[in-house]
Amino acid sequence: MLYMTHILYFEVLVLLGVAWNIWNLGVVSHQLCKSKTYQTVDLIILCISSSNILLDISAFGYLFTIEFELHCLKELHTVVRTILYVFFSTTCLSFWSITWLCVFYCVKIVNIPMAFFIIVKRNISGVINAALILSVLGCLIMYAPFFFFELPSHAKNTTANSTLNIDCPDLKVNFSSPIDTDAYLYIFLCFLCPIPLAIMLTTSIQLVSHLWKHTRSMKKNENKFQSRDSYLLIVRMILSLVFVYLMTICIAFICFLIQKQSSQLANQILIPNMSFFCIATGILLTTTNKNLKEKFTTVCCCKKPQTETRVSERLT
């Protein structure tokens, strides 16, 4: 059983993550309803914020699943399957939303003299909007097999008049016979880490390279430094999001390695790790997005932020 202090610590993290992402979600939704027009960045923020909220709640639900041993029942409860489904699908959606944000700004900012790239650059908003829709549908469909999640066969031994397992097993990926557990595991792990990571790193390197070249070319033109500052703000945001993603994946990998030795310790690390991811991404979006930053500083009675430059407005 987890200590109450740990549970209270998790509750604080979850409440902070949910509250911050609800704020981002509410501000962007209000802005969209008010203007009756949408920007691609706003849609990405909506996807990240909504998926982070569900991710945080499902992570806390997973904690209580372990705490109250719902996975120790004779048959795995539907609630456990639902929590696992929401947890993994929202994690994947949040990762891919950040990936599309990196791609959007990379294509918007970087200039590559290629016909295909020029065509994509002209239609980047539509491309990213379609990618977001496909990501949502893909995540919902890809993790549907978790509704067929079951306990390993060796862990289903029960007493004659009991609904509890003799030895409460750890939750491990195991599906019914039509689904190849190992193949499915490799597929959904690829969509959680290697593929989005490769895209994020590629776009980040392109953005940093472009910023360095842009700064060198504009050193003698003081009037152009405003545009450099706008590029710098966007690059910092992208690099920060990629860093948070990398740290989250690394900690999750460590939890996977220590799962066999101590599943309780792994769970105690994994849950706050995902909550930290939700908090960090929410804060980064608030501090780097014009509308979110203005609303936040207004509510906090701070000094009104300066107007963004034309370049930053064009990039949204």
Solvent accessible surface area in square Angstrom, and as a share of the most:
residue,aa,sasa,rsa
1,M,158,0.70
2,L,13,0.07
3,Y,152,0.58
4,M,127,0.57
5,T,99,0.57
6,H,64,0.29
7,I,9,0.05
8,L,97,0.48
9,Y,116,0.44
10,F,6,0.02
11,E,56,0.25
12,V,96,0.55
13,L,30,0.15
14,V,11,0.06
15,L,124,0.62
16,L,78,0.39
17,G,0,0.00
18,V,22,0.12
19,A,58,0.45
20,W,53,0.19
21,N,0,0.00
22,I,90,0.46
23,W,74,0.26
24,N,0,0.00
25,L,50,0.25
26,G,39,0.38
27,V,15,0.09
28,V,3,0.02
29,S,41,0.27
30,H,101,0.45
31,Q,52,0.23
32,L,30,0.15
33,C,100,0.60
34,K,147,0.62
35,S,50,0.32
36,K,178,0.75
37,T,89,0.52
38,Y,128,0.49
39,Q,86,0.38
40,T,5,0.03
41,V,6,0.03
42,D,12,0.06
43,L,46,0.23
44,I,0,0.00
45,I,2,0.01
46,L,36,0.18
47,C,23,0.14
48,I,0,0.00
49,S,0,0.00
50,S,40,0.26
51,S,2,0.01
52,N,0,0.00
53,I,19,0.10
54,L,90,0.45
55,L,0,0.00
56,D,0,0.00
57,I,93,0.47
58,S,7,0.04
59,A,0,0.00
60,F,43,0.18
61,G,19,0.18
62,Y,29,0.11
63,L,2,0.01
64,F,63,0.26
65,T,1,0.00
66,I,34,0.17
67,E,15,0.07
68,F,127,0.53
69,E,81,0.36
70,L,59,0.30
71,H,11,0.05
72,C,4,0.02
73,L,47,0.23
74,K,100,0.42
75,E,112,0.50
76,L,8,0.04
77,H,81,0.36
78,T,87,0.51
79,V,70,0.40
80,V,1,0.00
81,R,45,0.16
82,T,52,0.30
83,I,27,0.14
84,L,11,0.06
85,Y,30,0.11
86,V,39,0.22
87,F,15,0.06
88,F,41,0.17
89,S,6,0.04
90,T,9,0.05
91,T,8,0.04
92,C,1,0.01
93,L,24,0.12
94,S,0,0.00
95,F,3,0.01
96,W,23,0.08
97,S,0,0.00
98,I,0,0.00
99,T,0,0.00
100,W,49,0.17
101,L,2,0.01
102,C,0,0.00
103,V,27,0.15
104,F,1,0.00
105,Y,11,0.04
106,C,11,0.06
107,V,13,0.07
108,K,58,0.25
109,I,8,0.04
110,V,8,0.05
111,N,107,0.55
112,I,54,0.28
113,P,129,0.81
114,M,109,0.49
115,A,77,0.60
116,F,147,0.61
117,F,27,0.11
118,I,70,0.36
119,I,100,0.51
120,V,29,0.17
121,K,56,0.24
122,R,192,0.70
123,N,81,0.41
124,I,5,0.02
125,S,48,0.31
126,G,46,0.44
127,V,69,0.40
128,I,1,0.01
129,N,26,0.13
130,A,50,0.39
131,A,13,0.10
132,L,6,0.03
133,I,108,0.55
134,L,123,0.61
135,S,14,0.09
136,V,46,0.26
137,L,92,0.46
138,G,30,0.29
139,C,7,0.04
140,L,87,0.43
141,I,126,0.64
142,M,40,0.18
143,Y,0,0.00
144,A,37,0.28
145,P,25,0.16
146,F,1,0.01
147,F,87,0.36
148,F,119,0.49
149,F,4,0.02
150,E,47,0.21
151,L,3,0.02
152,P,17,0.10
153,S,95,0.62
154,H,137,0.61
155,A,10,0.08
156,K,69,0.29
157,N,99,0.51
158,T,40,0.23
159,T,67,0.39
160,A,104,0.80
161,N,153,0.78
162,S,41,0.26
163,T,93,0.54
164,L,91,0.45
165,N,12,0.06
166,I,108,0.55
167,D,112,0.58
168,C,57,0.34
169,P,19,0.12
170,D,60,0.31
171,L,24,0.12
172,K,107,0.45
173,V,49,0.28
174,N,37,0.19
175,F,11,0.04
176,S,33,0.21
177,S,112,0.72
178,P,120,0.76
179,I,41,0.21
180,D,90,0.47
181,T,31,0.18
182,D,91,0.47
183,A,45,0.35
184,Y,23,0.09
185,L,43,0.21
186,Y,147,0.56
187,I,90,0.46
188,F,4,0.02
189,L,75,0.37
190,C,54,0.32
191,F,69,0.29
192,L,17,0.08
193,C,32,0.19
194,P,69,0.44
195,I,70,0.35
196,P,0,0.00
197,L,38,0.19
198,A,57,0.44
199,I,48,0.24
200,M,0,0.00
201,L,73,0.36
202,T,81,0.47
203,T,11,0.06
204,S,6,0.04
205,I,116,0.59
206,Q,70,0.31
207,L,1,0.01
208,V,66,0.38
209,S,42,0.27
210,H,37,0.16
211,L,22,0.11
212,W,147,0.52
213,K,124,0.52
214,H,26,0.12
215,T,30,0.17
216,R,143,0.52
217,S,79,0.51
218,M,45,0.20
219,K,130,0.55
220,K,204,0.86
221,N,61,0.31
222,E,147,0.66
223,N,134,0.69
224,K,88,0.37
225,F,58,0.24
226,Q,120,0.54
227,S,16,0.10
228,R,63,0.23
229,D,70,0.36
230,S,7,0.05
231,Y,22,0.08
232,L,49,0.24
233,L,59,0.29
234,I,14,0.07
235,V,6,0.04
236,R,149,0.54
237,M,13,0.06
238,I,0,0.00
239,L,73,0.36
240,S,37,0.24
241,L,0,0.00
242,V,8,0.05
243,F,126,0.53
244,V,11,0.06
245,Y,1,0.00
246,L,56,0.28
247,M,62,0.28
248,T,1,0.01
249,I,31,0.16
250,C,74,0.44
251,I,50,0.25
252,A,29,0.23
253,F,116,0.48
254,I,89,0.45
255,C,5,0.03
256,F,136,0.57
257,L,100,0.50
258,I,43,0.22
259,Q,46,0.20
260,K,181,0.77
261,Q,145,0.65
262,S,42,0.27
263,S,24,0.15
264,Q,78,0.35
265,L,85,0.42
266,A,1,0.01
267,N,10,0.05
268,Q,33,0.15
269,I,56,0.29
270,L,36,0.18
271,I,1,0.00
272,P,21,0.13
273,N,8,0.04
274,M,6,0.03
275,S,1,0.01
276,F,86,0.36
277,F,0,0.00
278,C,0,0.00
279,I,14,0.07
280,A,14,0.11
281,T,0,0.00
282,G,0,0.00
283,I,61,0.31
284,L,34,0.17
285,L,3,0.01
286,T,1,0.01
287,T,65,0.38
288,T,28,0.16
289,N,19,0.10
290,K,65,0.28
291,N,45,0.23
292,L,0,0.00
293,K,80,0.34
294,E,51,0.23
295,K,83,0.35
296,F,69,0.29
297,T,22,0.13
298,T,93,0.54
299,V,95,0.55
300,C,61,0.37
301,C,122,0.73
302,C,77,0.46
303,K,187,0.79
304,K,161,0.68
305,P,33,0.21
306,Q,165,0.73
307,T,110,0.64
308,E,46,0.20
309,T,34,0.20
310,R,210,0.77
311,V,22,0.13
312,S,15,0.10
313,E,84,0.38
314,R,143,0.52
315,L,3,0.01
316,T,52,0.30
